[in-house]
Structure formats: C-alpha cells, structure tokens
C-alpha cells in the first residue's frame, strides 16, 4: 500500500484538504504544503501495518470504501493508505 502523511491534528482542516491531496498526491519522499499543512509521500507500507495500527487504542481508523482508502489518525498526523495498482487489479 502507498502511504501519504498529512501533518495536522485538526480533523476539520484535514477534511478541507483531503480531496486536494487525493487529486494530486505527493510522490514518494516528496513534500508539499497545502493550505499551510505539510503533506508527504511516505512510500510503501506492508498490508499488516494497518492491522498493527488498528489494535492501538490511540489510533483512529477510517475507511473510504468507494476508493478502498484507509485513513489512520494518531498523534498529530493522518496517514492515507491507498492500494497500489497491483492490489486493485
């Protein structure tokens, strides 16, 4: 899975920029600033990563079923986990 980190703890702000991030995601190891928020291409994470994070009490897990996206919120970061092309085929 491809992971994008969004460095904010403000859910409202995250919601406001979510579509912009999805329309133009950063490349791996690339950083962008969208409306004052740093967005970073964190690269690939193993499928087990989501399962490991899901059991932690400080992690909020959200799903966008239409695009098969998983969003993790913990601390001051949101992580958007997207299936790679092989996983959607």
C-alpha positions in Angstrom: 0.0 0.0 0.0 1.1 3.5 -0.7 1.0 5.9 2.3 0.6 9.7 2.4 1.3 11.5 5.7 -0.7 14.7 6.4 0.8 16.6 9.4 -2.1 18.1 11.3 -4.2 17.1 14.3 -7.1 19.2 13.1 -9.7 16.9 11.6 -11.6 19.8 10.1 -8.5 21.1 8.3 -7.7 17.6 7.2 -11.2 17.2 5.8 -10.9 20.5 3.9 -7.7 19.5 2.1 -8.4 15.7 1.7 -9.7 16.0 -1.9 -6.7 18.2 -3.0 -4.4 15.6 -1.5 -6.2 12.7 -3.3 -6.3 14.6 -6.7 -2.6 15.4 -6.6 -0.8 13.1 -4.2 2.9 13.7 -3.5 5.4 11.3 -4.9 7.5 9.1 -2.6 9.7 11.2 -0.4 8.2 14.4 -1.8 6.7 17.1 0.5 4.0 19.6 -0.4 2.4 22.3 1.6 -1.4 22.6 1.1 -3.2 25.4 3.0 -0.3 25.5 5.4 -0.2 21.8 6.1 2.7 19.6 5.2 1.8 16.6 3.1 4.4 13.9 2.5 4.7 10.8 0.3 5.7 8.3 2.8 6.2 5.4 0.3 5.0 1.9 0.7 3.8 0.2 3.8 3.1 -3.5 4.2 -0.6 -4.6 4.4 0.0 -5.7 8.0 0.8 -2.1 9.0 -2.9 -1.2 9.1 -3.7 -4.3 11.2 -0.9 -3.5 13.7 -2.1 0.2 13.9 -5.8 -0.8 14.3 -5.2 -2.5 17.6 -3.6 0.5 19.2 -6.0 2.5 21.4 -4.6 5.8 20.4 -5.2 5.2 16.6 -8.5 6.1 14.9 -9.1 4.1 11.7 -11.4 5.5 9.0 -12.4 3.9 5.6 -13.4 5.3 2.4 -15.0 2.3 0.7 -15.5 3.8 -2.7 -11.8 4.2 -3.3 -10.7 1.5 -0.9 -8.7 4.0 1.2 -7.8 3.6 4.8 -7.1 6.7 6.9 -5.2 6.4 10.2 -5.2 9.3 12.7 -2.7 9.2 15.6 -0.9 12.0 17.4 -0.5 14.9 15.0 -0.6 13.0 11.8 -3.2 11.5 9.4 -1.9 8.6 7.2 -3.8 8.0 4.0 -3.2 4.4 2.9 -4.0 3.7 -0.8 -4.0 0.4 -2.6 -1.3 0.1 -5.3 -2.1 -0.7 -8.9 -1.4 -4.4 -8.3 -3.7 -4.5 -5.3 -6.6 -3.1 -7.2 -6.2 -5.5 -10.2 
